Amino acid sequence: MEFVFDLISDLHLETWTDPVDWTGKATSPHCVVVGDVCKDRIKLIQFLRHLGSCYQGVFYIDGNDEHKNYMGRLGESYRDLQYRISRLTNVVYLQDNVVVVNGIALLGTNGWWCYDFDFAVDSSETRSWLSQKENYNDQVLAQISQAATTDANYLTASIQRLQTHLDVKKIVVVTHTVPNPDLIMHDPVLVNTYKFNCMGNKYLSAALQNDTERKIHTWCFGHYHNKIDQYRNGVRYVNNCRGRGDSEHSQWAYNPSRIVVEY
């Protein structure tokens, strides 16, 4: 048997001049959206509603950009996002919510970052860099780190619970940030930079230790604006980011990646 879905992420709608019309682009019955769709929450909900009209099921996890206007108030931001998405048709919010479809568990969390994705880059200096770059105060910096720890713990506990779930044959993990630094270590633009330390959360990968039944099939992620599709220790890691329209790391002509999970 197989479960098929389209993977899209990091559309950054506010950075492109032309509106994105997904009509006729679907190649699968389902779609997984891996965050950083738009900073404007109204436009985000409008686009998710549009996707809901294009697919039987849309499974969405937020990115850091969706919270850009709520930094320092992440709890409030998540509650508002949950409420708005709950009113949409065919759209499911994956945060703190495992969905099982035809034997496949879709498990998602944002992931955020702990400022130590690369131990060679000083985490305290990374905090100072991000504070200056984004004008974040200590409270915001601490909330990001706390969210990263919470998300990693949630993922690890959820993977453990799903091992004994008889209806779950395979697991698709969905995180916005990068789960393993080795996936992007090759990028000369990021290596030994403070930005690298904000690209992912290495503690997310601890969940693999609880996958005793080898159920994790695919790990979808975003945040990194170059395509990745590779296997590591039997797990497929896939990224299909569009990127920012005002950046060279982007795709003008953008289409979903069709992902097949066989079991």
N, C-alpha and C positions, 0 to 999 in steps of 0.2 A: 504494500500500500504506500501511498505518498500524500504529502501535504504540500501545497504550492502557494507561495505568496510573492508579491512584489515588494521590494525593499527600496525606500527612498528616505533621504534625510538631508539636513542642513540646506534647506531651500533658501533661507535668508531672503524672504520675499521682498522686504523693504529695500534691498540693494539692487533690484532688477527693475528696469524701466517698463518691461512688458508684463502684464498679469499672467499668472500660470493657469492655463486651462487644461485640466487633466482628462477631459472628455475624450474617450476613445483610446487613451493611453494604457489602460489596464491590460495586463497580460495574464492575470490570475484572478481568482474569485476574492482573494484576501490581500491586504496590504499592511505592511509594518512600517511605521513612521518613527524615525529615531531622533527626533528633536531638532532644535534650532530652525523651526519653520518660520517664525516671525516674532519680533519683539512686541509688536502691536497685538494685544490680546484679542481685540475685535476681529482683526484680519486673520489671526490664527484660527479662531472659531469658524469664521466664514470659510476658510480653506478646508478645515476638517469636515465641515458640513458638505462641502463640494465633493470631497473624497468619498464621503458616505453615500453619495448618489452614484458613484462610479464603481464601488465594490460592495460585495455582500457583507464584508467585515473589515473594519479599519482598526488596527491595534497600535496605539500611540503611546510613546514615552516622551516626556519633556526634555528639552535641552536647557543649558544655562541661559540662552538668550530669551527664552520665554519668561524668565524671572528678572530680566534686566531692569524693569521699572519697579521691582518689588524687593531689591536687595536690602537686606536687613530685616525683612518681614517675610521670610520664606514660608513660615507656617501659614500665614494669611494667604500668600500667593498660591500655595498648593491647595488649600481649601477652596479658593475661588476657581481655580482651574478644574478641580474635581467637579464642582457644581455645574460649571458651564458645559463641560463635556458630557455630563450625565443627561443633559437635555437633547443631545444629538442622536440621530438615527444611524445605526450601523457603525458607531464609533465607540471603542472601548479604551478607557484610560488604564494603562498597565501598572501605574505606580501603586504599590501595595496590593496588587490584584493579579493573581495567576489565572489564566484562561486556558481551558483544555478544549481543543478542537480536533475531533477525529483522531484521538490518541496522542496528539502533540500538545505539550504544555508550553504556553508562551509566558515567559517570566521576565519582567522588565523592572528597571530602576535607572534613575539618571546617572548616578555614579560620582559626579562632581570630582574633586581632587583634594589631595592632602599636602600639596606643595613639595612632595618628595618622590615624584615619579622617577627621577634620576638622582641617586644618592650623591653623584659627583657634583651636582649643582646645589648650592646651599639653600635650604628651605626657608630660612629666615630672610635671606636676601630676596628670594622669590616673592615672599609676602610683601616686602617693601616695594619691589618692582610693580606688583599688581596693584598695590595701594595707590601708587603714584599714577599708574596708567589709567586706572578706572575710577580713581578718587574714592576708593573704598576705605572705610574706617576699620578699626580693630574688631568691632562687633560683626561687620560683614565678613571679614576674613575668617573669623572664628566660626560663623554660621556655615560657611562653605565647607570648612574642614569637618565640622560636626555632621553635616549632611552626608559627606563622603563616608565617614565611619558608619553612620546609620545604614546607608545604602549597601555597603559591603557586608555588614552583619546580616541584613535582611536577605541578601542574595544567598549567603552561605547557609542560613537556616532554612530557606525555602528549598534549595537544592537537596538538602538532607531529607526534608519531609517528602519530597517527590520521589525519592528512591523506593519507597514502599507503596506508592500509589499505583494500584494495579491497572487503572485506566490510562496511565501515562506510559507510552512506549518510548517517546523521545522528547527532549527538551530543546527549545529554542530560547537562548538567553538574549535579551535586548537591553543594551546600556547605551546611554548617549556618549559618555567619555570612553576613552581607549582602555581596555582592561589589562594590557600587557605592554610594557615599554619596548620590548623587543620588536613589536609590530611596526614601530615607527622610528627605531633607532638608526635606520639607514638614511633618514632624511637630513641632508647637510644643512638645511635652513634651520632646523630645530635643535640639532645636537649641541649640547653644552650651552643652551640658552635658558633663561628663566621661563620662557613660554613653554618649553618642553615639560617643565614641572607642573604646568596647569593643563596639560593635554589629557591626562588620564589618572586612574586610580588603581595602582598595582594590587591593592588589597581585595579588589573584586575577584581576582584570579584564585584567591584562597578557596572559593566555592568549588573549584575543580577537585579539591581533596575530598569533598563529600559526595562526589559523583561516583560512588562505589559500583553502581550498576551500569556505568558508562552510558547514561541516557542523554547527556548533552551532545547534540548533533551539530548545531550551528550557533555561533555567537555573532550577533549583529551589533554594530556600533557606529557612531558618527564622530562629530567634533573635529576630526582630522580631515582636511580637505583634499586629500588624494585618495584614489581608489585602492582598496586592498581586498584581495581574495586569496587566502592561503590556508593550508592545513597545518595544525600544530598538535601533536599527540592525539590525532584522531578527531580533533574538533575543527570545523571550518569557521574561519574568522572572515567576515565580510563587511565591507564599508562601501557605501554608494552615495557619497556626499555630492551635492551640486556645488556648494561653495558660494562665496559672496560675489555679486555682480561687479563690484568695484575692485576685485582682486584677480591676479593672474592665476591663482589656484582655484579655478572654477570651470564649469562646463556650460557653455552657452546652449548647446543642444543637449538636453538632459532627458533621460528615459529611465524607467525603473529597472532594477536588476531582478530577474525572475529566479527565485530560490526554490529548490525542490528538496524536501526532506523525505527520505525513503525509510520505511521500517517494515 
